[in-house]
Amino acid sequence: MRTLIVYGTKYGCTRKCAELLKERLFGEVCLQNAKSYRGSLKEYDAVFIGGSVYMGKIRGEVSCFCRRHSKELLKKRLGLFACCYTPKETEGFLETLFPRELLGHAAYVTAVGGEMHYEKMNVVYRKLFQSLKKIDGFREGFQEPQINLEEIQKLADAVLNKANRER
């Protein structure tokens, strides 16, 4: 089985999640940044697409990849993931990130958590988070986000199980 994992990242967390996903898959697995991917999907049996989310939007290169390869993706085993702090149970959130036809076709769609890389953030984002932490009550409910390894495993399993059922 040949698998492609395409990702879009700003600070590197989505790449880390893609690498963690790759460790859970078998066969030949290719990891590719959506910004630089120019090939065809014909040679792949399964495709995973993931991106980081900022201000409620998934990375632009991930959206472009989905639009550019939409017809091909609908013929593949597909898994979609977002690196963000919004729980996957948040109603309607994941539906705003990926095209509707891909959401309906995917074996699994999930949010896999993330990590804060304050040292890599630009001044505006750093100041924004510093300001939020000073708001009364914000700090009480705030937890530093973490990568959800269980969701990454579920994503891998869902696409692999679909592959096994099709054999």
N, C-alpha and C positions, 0 to 999 in steps of 0.2 A: 504494500500500500504506500502510495506517495502522497504526502501531505504538505500543504503550504500554510504557514502562519504569517499573516500580513499584519503589521502593527503601525500605529502612529503614536509618537511620544514627544513630550516637551522636555522633561527632565530625566527620563530614563526608566521610570517605574514600569511603564507599559512594556518596554523591552524586557525587563526583568521578569514580568509576568508571562510574556511570550516564551522566554527561556524555560521557566518553570513548567509551562504547558508542554513544551517540547520534550522535557524529561519524562513526561507521563504517556507519551505516544510511542508507537512502534513503527518499524519500517523506515523509509527514507523521509526525513522531515526537513524542509527548507524554511529558514527564518528570513523574512524580508521586510525592510522598512517600506511603507506605502509610498513615501516620497520618491523612492528610486525604482519601484517595480514597473517594468515596461513590458514584461513578457505576456504570454498566453497562459491560460489556466488548463489547457487541454491535457497536459501531462499529469495533472493532479487528480486524485480520487476524492480528497477532502480538503477543505479550506477553512481556516479559522481567521477571523478578522477582529482586531481589537484596537482600541484607541483610548487615550486619556480624554477626560471631560473637563472643560473649563467654562464657567459661566453658563452651564446647561447645554453646551454644544460639544460634540465629539470633534476631534481634530479634522481640519479641512481635508487633509490628504486622505484620510480614511473615507470620508464622504465621497470624494472624487473617485477613489478606487472602487467603491460600491457602485456608483453610477456607471463608470466606465466598463465594469465587468458584470453588470447585473444579469444579463442573459446567460452568461457562462456559469455564474454562481448558482443560478436556479437549477442547474444540472448536476451540482456537486453536493456531497455531504457537507453541511455547513454548521459552524459554530460561531457565535458572536459574543464578544465581551467588551465591557467598558471598565476602565480603571478610574474609579471615582470614590467619593465618600458617601454617596447616596446609596442606601440599601436597595438591593434588587427588588424588595417587596414594595417599594414606593410606587404606588399605582400610576401607571402611564409614563413613568420616567424613561424606561428603556425604549419605549415606543417612539420617543422623540429623537432618538440618536441614530437609528438605522432605517433604511427604506422599508415600507410596509411589506412589500413582496418578499424581501429577504427575511424579515422577522417571521413571516408565516411559513417560510420554507426551512428555516434553521432548526436543527435538532435540539439546540439549547441556546438560550440567550441569558446572559447574566452580568452582574457587576461583581468584580473580583477584588474590590477594595483598592488600597493604594498606600502610598507613603508620602509624607511631606518632606520635600527637599528644600528647606528654607535657604540653604547656602547657595542654591542654584537659581532661586527666584530673582526676578528683577526687583528693583527698589519699590515699585508700586505694589506688587503682590506681597512683598515682605511687610510693607507698612500696613496694608490692608489686614493681614493676619495679626500683626501686633495690635492694631486698633480693636479688632474683634475680641481679642483676648482680654482687653481692658473693660469690656462691657459687662456690667453687673449681670450675673446669671449665665453668661456665655461659657465661662470657664468651668462652671459646675457640670454642665452637660457635655462639654467637649472632651472627646477622647482622640488622641493621635490615631489616625487611620493606620490600618495594617493590611497587608496582602492576605486575602482569604484563600488559603491553600485548599480548603475543602471545596470551594466553588470551582477552582481551577481543575480539581480532580473530577468533579461532576461534569464539567464541560467536556473534558477528554473522554470520559466514560460514555456520555450521551452520543457523541459522534462515533466512537468506536462501536458501541452497541448497535447503532443504526447500520454501520458497515457490516457487522456480523449477521444481522437480520436479512440483509440484502443478498447474502451469499447463498 
